């Protein structure tokens, strides 16, 4: 899968995300993927061939390079971008599932008339399907939980890869000289890293971009939580208003019943009094 395919998939998810999620996608592909593809790969190049040690012992340079650089920066960043982008595909899967269910429901409703349907009904069904394709799902209910979980997983991946980069290379600064005493080196040998300053600049830039993405993810998660909390009192108020309406309706109905009963009692009393008067006469 190419970076363009990944961008197409994430752009489809981006229609259902917040404005902070759209900013995150821009930062991911402009400041990280573009720099990684266009600049960082040419800076690192063939790292092992540029790693030179002051010894002629066979295998010493390979062992020393593997000891100090167990994983290439480029490959680690590629893995990081793939893992960070994967949780967004969970949102895409849920949105596709919802759209598939709604589409099936529309088709089932349209198949009730069978072949006797008019052209207007078919045109209305096609218009409804087209609006379904363009519809943006609100971030509420199950979609809210899916989106929030994807943000949490994304934060964990970002933090995990940042920690792994710091631990593997003892920081974000690329050393100019490393001393190696691994076997089969005959003694402590000096090994030199090519373009250490340029590699340090790119490493710091990628780490800073990762921190910016983490800050955007945390801000988006806080925004979703705040929006969900603000939505709860409004729903409670609506429920309270509905209960008040129901109680008012029940009270008015009870009042009407009592009035009707009083009228019936008055009629009975008047009829009984009329009968007694006629008997007396």
C-alpha positions as CSV (number, residue, x, y, z in Angstrom):
1,X,0.0,0.0,0.0
2,X,1.4,3.4,-1.0
3,X,1.2,6.6,0.9
4,X,-1.3,8.0,-1.6
5,X,-3.7,5.1,-0.9
6,X,-3.3,5.6,2.8
7,X,-4.1,9.3,2.4
8,X,-7.2,8.5,0.3
9,X,-8.5,6.2,3.1
10,X,-7.8,8.7,5.8
11,X,-9.3,11.5,3.8
12,X,-12.6,9.5,3.6
13,X,-12.5,9.1,7.4
14,X,-11.8,12.8,7.8
15,X,-15.3,13.7,6.5
16,X,-16.7,12.4,9.8
17,X,-14.1,13.8,12.1
18,X,-13.8,17.1,14.0
19,X,-11.8,20.2,12.8
20,X,-8.9,19.1,15.1
21,X,-8.9,15.7,13.3
22,X,-8.6,17.5,10.0
23,X,-5.6,19.5,11.3
24,X,-4.0,16.3,12.6
25,X,-4.3,14.7,9.1
26,X,-2.6,17.8,7.5
27,X,0.2,17.7,10.0
28,X,0.7,14.0,9.5
29,X,1.0,14.1,5.8
30,X,2.6,17.6,5.3
31,X,5.2,17.6,8.1
32,X,5.9,13.9,8.5
33,X,5.1,11.8,5.4
34,X,6.4,14.5,2.9
35,X,9.6,15.1,4.9
36,X,10.1,11.4,5.3
37,X,9.7,10.6,1.6
38,X,11.4,13.6,0.0
39,X,14.2,14.5,2.4
40,X,14.9,12.0,5.2
41,X,15.4,9.0,2.9
42,X,18.0,10.8,0.9
43,X,19.8,12.0,4.1
44,X,20.1,8.5,5.6
45,X,20.6,6.6,2.3
46,X,22.7,3.5,2.7
47,X,23.6,4.0,6.3
48,X,25.7,0.9,6.8
49,X,28.0,1.6,3.9
50,X,28.7,5.1,5.3
51,X,29.4,3.8,8.7
52,X,33.3,3.6,8.8
53,X,35.5,2.1,11.5
54,X,39.3,2.3,11.9
55,X,39.8,-1.4,11.6
56,X,40.2,-4.0,8.9
57,X,38.9,-6.9,10.9
58,X,36.2,-8.7,8.9
59,X,32.7,-8.3,10.3
60,X,33.7,-5.7,12.9
61,X,31.9,-2.8,11.1
62,X,28.7,-4.8,10.7
63,X,28.6,-5.9,14.3
64,X,29.3,-2.4,15.6
65,X,26.6,-0.9,13.3
66,X,24.0,-3.4,14.5
67,X,25.0,-2.7,18.1
68,X,24.5,1.1,17.9
69,X,21.7,1.2,15.3
70,X,19.6,-1.9,15.7
71,X,16.7,-0.4,13.8
72,X,17.0,2.3,11.1
73,X,15.4,5.6,11.8
74,X,13.6,5.6,8.5
75,X,12.0,2.1,9.0
76,X,11.1,3.0,12.6
77,X,9.3,6.2,11.4
78,X,7.5,4.3,8.6
79,X,6.3,1.7,11.2
80,X,5.2,4.6,13.5
81,X,3.2,6.3,10.7
82,X,1.5,3.0,9.7
83,X,0.6,2.1,13.3
84,X,-0.6,5.7,14.1
85,X,-2.8,5.8,11.0
86,X,-4.4,2.3,11.6
87,X,-6.8,3.3,14.4
88,X,-8.5,5.8,12.0
89,X,-9.4,2.9,9.8
90,X,-11.6,1.5,12.7
91,X,-13.7,4.6,12.3
92,X,-13.9,4.0,8.6
93,X,-15.0,0.4,9.1
94,X,-17.8,1.5,11.5
95,X,-19.0,4.3,9.2
96,X,-19.1,1.8,6.3
97,X,-21.1,-0.6,8.4
98,X,-23.6,2.1,9.3
99,X,-23.9,3.1,5.7
100,X,-24.4,-0.5,4.6
101,X,-27.2,-1.0,7.1
102,X,-29.0,2.2,6.1
103,X,-28.6,1.4,2.4
104,X,-30.0,-2.1,2.9
105,X,-33.0,-0.6,4.8
106,X,-33.7,1.9,1.9
107,X,-33.5,-0.9,-0.7
108,X,-35.9,-3.1,1.4
109,X,-38.4,-0.2,1.6
110,X,-38.1,0.3,-2.1
111,X,-38.6,-3.3,-2.9
112,X,-42.1,-3.4,-1.3
113,X,-43.8,-2.1,-4.4
114,X,-42.0,-4.6,-6.7
115,X,-42.1,-4.0,-10.4
116,X,-45.1,-1.8,-10.2
117,X,-43.2,1.1,-8.8
118,X,-43.4,4.4,-10.6
119,X,-40.5,6.4,-12.0
120,X,-40.9,9.0,-9.3
121,X,-40.5,6.3,-6.6
122,X,-37.3,5.0,-8.2
123,X,-35.9,8.6,-8.6
124,X,-36.7,9.3,-4.9
125,X,-34.9,6.1,-3.9
126,X,-31.8,7.0,-6.0
127,X,-31.8,10.5,-4.5
128,X,-32.1,9.0,-1.0
129,X,-29.1,6.7,-1.7
130,X,-27.1,9.6,-3.0
131,X,-27.8,11.7,0.1
132,X,-26.8,8.7,2.2
133,X,-23.4,8.6,0.4
134,X,-22.8,12.3,1.1
135,X,-24.2,12.3,4.6
136,X,-21.9,13.0,7.5
137,X,-22.5,10.9,10.6
138,X,-22.7,12.8,13.9
139,X,-20.1,11.8,16.5
140,X,-22.5,10.4,19.0
141,X,-23.4,7.0,20.5
142,X,-21.3,4.1,19.2
143,X,-19.4,6.3,16.8
144,X,-18.3,8.5,19.7
145,X,-16.9,5.5,21.5
146,X,-15.2,4.2,18.3
147,X,-13.7,7.6,17.6
148,X,-12.5,8.1,21.3
149,X,-11.0,4.6,21.4
150,X,-9.1,5.3,18.1
151,X,-7.7,8.5,19.6
152,X,-6.5,6.7,22.8
153,X,-4.9,3.9,20.7
154,X,-3.2,6.6,18.5
155,X,-1.8,8.3,21.6
156,X,-0.4,5.1,22.9
157,X,1.3,4.3,19.6
158,X,2.8,7.8,19.4
159,X,4.1,7.7,22.9
160,X,5.4,4.1,22.5
161,X,7.4,4.9,19.4
162,X,8.7,8.1,20.9
163,X,9.9,6.2,23.9
164,X,11.4,3.4,21.7
165,X,13.3,5.9,19.6
166,X,14.7,7.6,22.8
167,X,15.7,4.3,24.4
168,X,17.2,2.7,21.2
169,X,19.5,5.6,20.4
170,X,20.1,7.1,23.8
171,X,18.3,10.4,22.9
172,X,17.5,12.3,19.8
173,X,21.1,13.5,19.1
174,X,23.1,11.6,16.5
175,X,26.7,11.1,17.7
176,X,29.7,11.8,15.5
177,X,31.9,9.1,17.0
178,X,31.1,5.8,18.7
179,X,33.5,3.4,20.3
180,X,32.9,-0.2,19.8
181,X,34.4,-3.2,21.6
182,X,32.1,-5.9,20.3
183,X,33.4,-9.3,19.1
184,X,35.1,-9.9,16.6
185,X,36.7,-6.4,16.9
186,X,40.3,-6.9,18.2
187,X,40.1,-4.0,20.6
188,X,38.1,-0.8,21.1
189,X,37.7,0.7,17.7
190,X,36.4,4.2,16.7
191,X,33.5,4.3,14.3
192,X,32.3,7.4,12.5
193,X,28.7,8.3,11.5
194,X,28.1,10.2,8.3
195,X,26.2,13.5,8.4
196,X,25.4,13.4,12.1
197,X,24.3,17.1,12.3
198,X,21.8,16.7,9.5
199,X,20.4,13.5,10.9
200,X,20.1,15.1,14.3
201,X,18.0,18.0,12.8
202,X,15.7,15.5,11.1
203,X,15.4,13.4,14.2
204,X,14.4,16.4,16.3
205,X,12.0,17.6,13.6
206,X,10.2,14.2,13.5
207,X,10.1,14.0,17.3
208,X,8.6,17.5,17.4
209,X,6.0,16.7,14.7
210,X,5.1,13.6,16.7
211,X,4.6,15.7,19.9
212,X,2.4,18.1,17.9
213,X,0.2,15.2,16.7
214,X,0.0,13.9,20.3
215,X,-1.1,17.4,21.5
216,X,-3.8,17.5,18.8
217,X,-5.0,14.1,19.7
218,X,-5.3,15.0,23.4
219,X,-7.1,18.2,22.5
220,X,-9.5,16.4,20.3
221,X,-10.2,13.8,23.0
222,X,-10.8,16.5,25.5
223,X,-13.2,18.3,23.1
224,X,-15.2,15.1,22.5
225,X,-15.5,14.4,26.3
226,X,-16.5,18.1,26.9
227,X,-19.1,17.9,24.1
228,X,-20.5,14.6,25.5
229,X,-20.7,16.1,29.0
230,X,-22.5,19.2,27.7
231,X,-24.9,17.0,25.8
232,X,-26.0,15.1,28.9
233,X,-27.7,18.0,30.8
234,X,-29.6,19.1,27.7
235,X,-31.0,15.5,27.3
236,X,-31.9,15.5,31.0
237,X,-33.7,18.9,30.6
238,X,-35.7,17.5,27.7
239,X,-36.6,14.4,29.7
240,X,-37.6,16.7,32.6
241,X,-39.8,18.8,30.3
242,X,-41.4,15.7,28.9
243,X,-42.1,14.5,32.4
244,X,-43.6,17.8,33.4
245,X,-45.8,17.7,30.3
246,X,-46.9,14.2,31.2
247,X,-47.7,15.2,34.8
248,X,-49.6,18.3,33.6
249,X,-51.6,16.2,31.2
250,X,-52.4,13.6,33.9
251,X,-53.4,16.4,36.3
252,X,-55.7,18.0,33.8
253,X,-57.2,14.6,32.9
254,X,-57.8,13.9,36.6
255,X,-59.5,17.3,37.0
256,X,-61.7,16.7,34.0
257,X,-62.7,13.3,35.4
258,X,-63.6,14.9,38.8
259,X,-65.7,17.6,37.0
260,X,-67.6,15.0,35.0
261,X,-68.2,13.0,38.2
262,X,-69.5,16.2,40.0
263,X,-71.9,16.9,37.1
264,X,-73.2,13.4,37.2
265,X,-73.8,13.7,40.9
266,X,-75.6,17.0,40.5
267,X,-77.9,15.4,37.8
268,X,-78.6,12.5,40.1
269,X,-79.4,14.8,43.0
270,X,-81.7,17.0,40.9
271,X,-83.5,14.0,39.5
272,X,-84.0,12.5,42.9
273,X,-85.3,15.8,44.3
274,X,-87.7,16.2,41.4
275,X,-89.1,12.7,42.0
276,X,-89.7,13.4,45.7
277,X,-91.5,16.6,44.9
278,X,-93.8,14.9,42.5
279,X,-94.7,12.3,45.1
280,X,-95.4,14.9,47.7
281,X,-97.9,16.6,45.3
